Each structure stands twice: as C-alpha cells, then as structure tokens.
Amino acid sequence: LLPVCFTLALTRRTMLKNWRKKLFATLLAKGGEKFEIKVSPFKKRIFPDFTGKTILEIGAGAGVNLQYYQTVRTVYLVEPNKYLHRYILEKNETRKQDIKLLESFAENLALPDGSVDVVVSTFVLCSVKNVEQVVREIARVLKPGGQFVFIEHVAADRGFTQVAQKLFKPILRCLGDGCDCRRDTLVLINRSGAFAHVEARIDYAVPTLVFRPWLIGVARR
C-alpha cells in the first residue's frame, strides 16, 4: 500500500508541476509581444551587432528575441519548459533561421568550450536554480572576447516596489516558473568569478511595477 500511495503522490506532484509550466507558457506567449514593445528600446541599446555570429540564448521563452537574430549565422536556444517550444518553432516558421533547440539546462550547457560569440539572457536569471553555476557555464562556452549581454529584473531596495516584491514572491515562484523577484543578481554574477570585466547598471526608470529595477549589462570573456 505504501508504494502505491507514494506513486500516486509523486504522479500528482508531477501533474501539478506540468500544469504550472503549461500555464506559464500560455501566459508568456500571450503577453510576451505586448511586453516586448516596452522592452525593445532597452534591448536595442545593449545588444551588439549579431551579424555572422554564433548566438546562444538561455531561457528563450516564446522566442521573442528571434527578431534580433536575423543576420546571425547560428542560434542555439535553451528553454527547459517544453510547452514553450511550439511557440518558438511557430515564430521561426516565418523567419526560417538556423535555430537549434538544446535539450539542456543553463547550469549544464550541451555545448563545447569556446563555441559561441554572444550569450543572451533576458529576464531569465531570476528563475534558474543556481545563478553562479549558470554564469560559469556561460563563460565556458564563450569564445575569447565573447560577450554575455543581460537584462534582468532584480530586488528593489526601496519604497512600494520592495514591499510588492515581498508580497508577490510566493505567487511568482509558483506561477512564474520558479521566478525569484528578490534576487541580487549582480552580486551573484560577480561572486561567480566567471568574468573579470562586468559593466552593469541598475535602472528603476523602466516600464514595469513589481518587475523592477532592471539590471542591464555586458560581461566580456
């Protein structure tokens, strides 16, 4: 009886986890385009010229960043949420880019050392299990002189936003695919020791309420 109860409990937990991931994928796909309109000016300021380069994007979501990779040679995409894959493939139907969906997590990238020119992360490091390990993996797969560009929402240190983040944190972790809106991501990036040179700024003047401030930066290999 005990093994049966354990199996049923495990099955129920798996079903609940899959339901949350499916819900998150649907919400991200539906709301991502509207949010992208607000985020696009920030991305255009920080994204390098991708022409002819090999790109890796971690946490590709529903594929909103594909529009910036039109002159790219090869795009590797890491997206652990399998329910988002169909949205990525649908977007690529019109673009016909050379994309490769990797069956891996950002903590353990299925790519050789020094194999990509640029790594992109937009609103992803809030939900990975181990930021420092992810950053070390990013540094490993970058070529010498390669760039890690990132825009992340991080912990607020003042006012209403700080209070709102504390209140919403449990809900976001449950429904936001593990999102932790209270992370001090810049400290974790620096603590990883993966990059000797990191240029980053904290920006409160962004078009969101709870999901601010944003950490916007570039780390060079």
KOLMI-935386 format. One record per residue: x, y, z of N, C-alpha, C in turn; residue in three letters. Coordinates in steps of 0.2 Angstrom, whole numbers, plus 5000, padded with zeros to 4 digits. Layout:
BEGIN
XYZXYZXYZALA/...
This chain:
BEGIN
500449945000500050005000500450065000LEU/501050065004501450125004501750144998LEU/502050094994502250114987501750144983PRO/501150114983500650144979500450214981VAL/500450234987500250294990500850344987CYS/501450324988502050364986502050374978PHE/501850324974501750334967501250384965THR/500650384969500150424967500350494969LEU/500650504975500850574977501350604972ALA/501850564970502350584965501950604958LEU/501550564956501150574950500750644951THR/500450654956500050714957500550774957ARG/501050764960501550824961501850844954ARG/501950784950502250794943501650834939THR/501050814939500450844936500450914937MET/500450934944500351004946500951044943LEU/501551014943502151054941502051064933LYS/501851014929501751024922501151074921ASN/500651074925500151114924500351194925TRP/500751204930501051264931501451294925ARG/501951244923502351264917501951274911LYS/501451234910500951244904500651314904LYS/500351334910500051394911500551454910LEU/501151444913501651494912501851504905PHE/501851454901502051454894501451494890ALA/500851484892500251514889500251584890THR/500351604896500351674898500951714895LEU/501551684895502151714892502051724885LEU/501751674881501651684874501151734872ALA/500651744876500051784875500251864877LYS/500651864882500851934885501551954882GLY/501951914880502551924878502651984873GLY/502251984868502352034862502152104865GLU/501652114869501552174872502052204876LYS/502352154880502952174885503552194881PHE/503652154875504252164871504252234868GLU/503652264867503652334864503952384869ILE/503852374876504152414881504852394882LYS/505052334881505752314882506252324877VAL/505952324870506352334864506852394864SER/506652454866507252504866507852494871PRO/507752454876508252434881508752384878PHE/508452334874508752284871509252314865LYS/508952364861509252384856509852424858LYS/509852454864510452494867511052444868ARG/510852384871511352344874511552284869ILE/511152264865511352214860511852234855PHE/512352194854512852204849512652194842PRO/513052204838512952184831513052104830ASP/512452074829512552004829512751974822PHE/512852014817512951994810513551934810THR/513351884807513851824806514051794812GLY/513751804818514051774824513651714826LYS/513851674831513551614834513251644840THR/512651634841512251664847512051604851ILE/512051614858511751564862511251614867LEU/510651594867510151624871509951574876GLU/509951594883509751554888509051574890ILE/508551524891507851544893507551584887GLY/507551554882507251584876506551604876ALA/506151574881505451584882505051564875GLY/504651614873504251604867504551634861ALA/505151644861505551664855505551734853GLY/505351784858505351854856505951884853VAL/506551854856507151884853507351864847ASN/507051814843507251794837507251854832LEU/506851904833506851964828507551994828GLN/507951994833508552024833509151984830TYR/508951924829509551874826509451864819TYR/509151904815509051894808509751894804GLN/510251924806510851914802511351864806THR/511151824810511551784814511751724810VAL/512251694811512451634807512151574810ARG/512151564817511851504820511551524827THR/510951504829510651524835510551464839VAL/510851454845510751404850510251424855TYR/509751394856509151414861509151364867LEU/509151384873509051344879508351364882VAL/507951314882507251334885507051264888GLU/507051264895506851194898506151184898PRO/505751234898505051224898504751204891ASN/504651134891504451104884503851134881LYS/503451164885502751194882502951264879TYR/503451284879503651344875503951334869LEU/504151274867504551254861504051264855HIS/503451254855503051264850502951334848ARG/502951374852502951454851503551474847TYR/504151444849504751464846504751434839ILE/504551374838504551344831504051384827LEU/503451404830502951444826503251504823GLU/503651544828503951604826504451594820LYS/504851544821505351534816505151504809ASN/504451484809504151464803504251524797GLU/504151584800504151644795504851664794THR/505351654799505951684798506451634795ARG/506351574796506751514793507551524795LYS/507651544801508351544804508551474806GLN/509251474806509551414808509551414816ASP/509051384819509051384826509051314828ILE/509451304834509551234837509251244844LYS/508751204846508451194852508851144856LEU/509251164862509651124865509251084871LEU/509351024872508950984877509450994883GLU/509451044886509951054892509651114896SER/509951114902509851174907510451224907PHE/510351284909510851334908511451314913ALA/511251274918511851254923512251204920GLU/512051174914512551124911512351124904ASN/512651174900512551184893512851134889LEU/512451104884512751054880513151084874ALA/513651124875514051154870514751144872LEU/515251144867515951144869516251204871PRO/516751204875517151264877517251314871ASP/517151374872517351424867517051424860GLY/516351404861516051394854515551444852SER/515351494856514951544854515251614855VAL/514951664851515251734851514851774856ASP/514151764857513751804861513251764865VAL/513151774871512651744875512151794878VAL/511551784877510951824878510551804884VAL/510451844889509951824894509451884895SER/508851874894508351924896507851904900THR/507851924907507351904912507351834913PHE/507951804914508051734915508351714921VAL/508851744923509251734929508851734936LEU/508251764935507851764941507551694943CYS/507551644938507251584939507651524938SER/508351534937508751474937508951454944VAL/509151394945509251364951509851394954LYS/510351404950511051424953511351474948ASN/511251534950511551594946512251584944VAL/512651574950513351574949513651514944GLU/513251454945513451404940513251424933GLN/512751454932512551474925513051524922VAL/513251564926513651614924514351584922VAL/514551534926515251504925515151464918ARG/514551434917514451394911514451444905GLU/514151504906514151554900514851574898ILE/515251584903515951604902516351544899ALA/516151484900516551424897516351424890ARG/515751434888515551424881515751484876VAL/515951534879516051594876516751594873LEU/516851614867517551624864517951684867LYS/518551684867518951734870518751804866PRO/518551854870518251914868517551914867GLY/517251854868516451854868516151894873GLY/515451904872515051944876514451914879GLN/514351924885513751904889513351964890PHE/512751974887512352034887511652004891VAL/511452054896510952034900510452094902PHE/509852074903509352124906508952074911ILE/508952094917508652054922508252104927GLU/507752074929507352114935507652084941HIS/507852134946508152114952507852144958VAL/508052134964507752154970507752234971ALA/507252254973507152334974507452344981ALA/507752404982507952424989507552484992ASP/507052494989506652554992505952554990ARG/505552584994504852604993504352554992GLY/503852564988503252524987503452454983PHE/503952464978504152404974504452354979THR/504852374983505152324988504652284992GLN/504152324994503552294998503152244993VAL/503052264987502652224982503052164981ALA/503652174980504052114978504052054984GLN/504052084990504052034996503352004996LYS/502852034994502152004994502051964988LEU/502351974983502151934977502651884976PHE/503251874980503751824979503451754979LYS/503051734984502751664984502351654977PRO/501951694975501551684970501951684963ILE/502451724962502851724957503251654956LEU/503451634962503851574962503451514960ARG/502851514961502351464960502151464952CYS/501951524950501651534944502151554938LEU/502651584941503151614936503751564934GLY/503651504934504151454933504751464937ASP/504651474944505251474948505551544949GLY/505151594947505451664947505551694954CYS/506151714956506351744962506451824961ASP/505951864962506051934961506451974966CYS/506751934971507151964976507851954975ARG/508051934970508751914969509251974968ARG/509751974971510352024970510751994964ASP/510551994958510951954953511651984951THR/511752044952512452074950512952044955LEU/512752044962513152014967513351944965VAL/512851904963512951834961513351824955LEU/513351874950513751874944514451884946ILE/514551934950515251954952515551894956ASN/515151864961515351814965515551754962ARG/515251744956515451684952516151684950SER/516451734949517151744947517251724940GLY/516751724936516751694929517051754924ALA/516851814926517051874922517451924926PHE/518051944923518451994926518152064925ALA/517852074919517552134917516852134916HIS/516452164921515752174920515552244920VAL/515152264915514852334915514152324916GLU/513852354921513152344923512852404927ALA/512252424926511852474929511252454932ARG/510952474937510352464940509852524938ILE/509352504934508852554932508152554934ASP/507952604938507252604941506752634936TYR/507052674931506652704926506452654920ALA/506052604922505852554917505052544918VAL/504752524912504052524911503752464915PRO/503952444921503552394925503552414932THR/503152384936502952404943503352354948LEU/503152294948503452244953504152224950VAL/504152214943504752184940505252244938PHE/505452274944505952324943506352334950ARG/506952354950507352384944507552334940PRO/507852354934508152304930508952314930TRP/509252254930510052254929510152244922LEU/510552294919510652294912511452304911ILE/511752254908512452254907512752204902GLY/513452204902513852164897514452144901VAL/514552074900515152044903515552024897ALA/516252034897516652014892517151954894ARG/517251914890517651854891518351874890ARG/
